[in-house]
Amino acid sequence: MSMRHSLRNFLLTLSYAHPAAVAVAFRRGPRATKQYLSEMYRCSKTDAGSYLPVVTLQQIAEVQTEFKVLRPADWGGSMTITEISSLCHLVAARRPRKVLEIGSFKGLTTLNIAMNAPEAEIHTLDLPQGFNPADTTFENNDVNIIGARGFYYYEARAEASRVHQHYGDTATFDYDRIGKDVDFCLIDAAHSYEYVRNDTTKILPLMTEGSLMLWHDYGRNDFLAEPEDAWGVTRFLHEIASAGVQIIQGTSLGVLMLNGEARQRLDQLLGTQAAWRASNNEL
């Protein structure tokens, strides 16, 4: 572990050190204490918004909404019940016609989106089954997630007829296969900074005016995580904060309404993409 990472962990521990943390350490040991502090840190960011403002569902979708949530017994690796419920609420309220999901995993979120957008064409993109995580264009820090796939929850469901499953590395995928006019997008694939930035940059030209873009896992695996496991979602969303990114209350979902001003600002913030790609030997 690097000296910088150790110092950050020490300072964070001091910030959250209180009788409850001491009790966990005494009764359950250092591993449980780290998990406890990690959860405290995550909750402080997702609930308080950290450097990003919090927004309620009522502020985004000011209409009466009825939505459905499918929650199987084996939901590990997917969104929390609060997060998937919030996502389904937004989908049902906005009634998108074309949805793009980056990161299919087991297709549970895909299915929940399709259930709440009965008129939508659903596009979802993930690495091919059996893909070696070491062969991605950028580092991904998602080896365990990639290896845990194997089936899709939407298979054998009526909604499957509207689901278009795409395969490829998001850094090299041909997005012309999806096309434009996307009015709802969820980015939840590789969590490294490079991939989150890449995915946002590649998808932005596909989005319609007034569409909604969301990112999952804000405030997770970024501070207390070991360097090889660290994610970059938080870092990226902080970089584009001035575009108007907000955090949905009680979740790790970042959200941005792509109206004219927000889209223009995001375009400006991502305008260094050519230089960024050159520095990563992408050109």
Disulfide bonds with the S-S distance in Angstrom:
none
